[in-house]
Amino acid sequence: MKRRERAGAGVGAGDKTFGDARLCAAIADRITFRCTLIQTGTESYRYQTTQESLFAASERPGKQRPGGGR
């Protein structure tokens, strides 16, 4: 079975996934309770490739950039 991933769905997209910002905060709180979070200070490969593909798409003639500009 192939796993689906949502491109660009980061921490801030939880309310779109779960439909309620308070529910998303409660889930994140439960998951991270008594955890040690390690921040590496680097961007992930998936984040970098998503940003590059969005930039490449926005530079094509006739396409609008995210946010409505050209």
Secondary structure, DSSP 4 states (H G I P E B T S, - for coil): -PPP--TT--GGGHHHHHS-HHHHHHHHHHHHTT------SS--HHHHHHHHHHHHHHTSTTPPPTTS--
